[in-house]
């Protein structure tokens, strides 16, 4: 597989390799892809948790477990 990078991204990869943290450009790219995958997985976990919270709220509304906004504000 061949990948084209912008000059700015090529520079980032080169700097990482020159720093000694990575032995090759391929290592830098693999690490970047691993981080992208982790970010995507975290985003999906957060979305799943949010969907559960939304469903919980819907269930409580349907069960009549809610307070009128005006009443709640008046109590505050």
N, C-alpha and C positions, 0 to 999 in steps of 0.2 A: 504494500500500500504506500502510495506517495501522498504527502500532504503539503499544501502550499501555505506558507505563513506570511503575514505582512512583515515588512522590515522591523517594525516595532516588536512584534512577537519573536522574531528571530533573535533580536538583541536580548530580549529577556532570557530566552533559552541559552544563548551564549554566555551571558553573565552568570547564570546558574551553574553551568558546566565549569566556567573559569574559576568560580568560587571554591570548587573542590567538593561541593556537596553532592554533585552528581558526576558520574563518569562519562556520560554521553547525553546527547540531545534526546535520544530515545527514552532514557530514564526520566528526564524532565517531563516529557510528554506523557509517559505512563503515569507519573505521579499526578500530573494535572488531571488526567482522565479519572484516576481513582478519587481525587477530591471532588470532581464533578459528580461522580456516581454517589459519593457519600452525601453531598448536598441535596441531590435529587431524592435520595432515600429519606433524609431528614425532613424535607419538604412534604413528602408523601405521608410520613408519620404525623406531622403537624396537621395536615389536612384531615387525616383520619380522625384525630382527636377532636378537631373542630367540628367535623360532621357528627360525631357522637354527642358533643355538647349541644349542638343545634337540635338533634333528635330528642335529647333529654328535655330541652325547652319546649319543643312541640308537644311531646307527651304530657308534660305538666300543664300546658295550656289546654290541651284536649280533656284532661282530667279535672279542669276547673281550678287548678292550683296556681292562681296568679292574683296580683293586686292591681287595682286601677292605678294608673300613673299619677293622676291628680291626688288620690288619697295618699299614696306613698310620699309624694312631694310635700303634702300638707303635714304629714307626720314628722318630716325632717325639719 
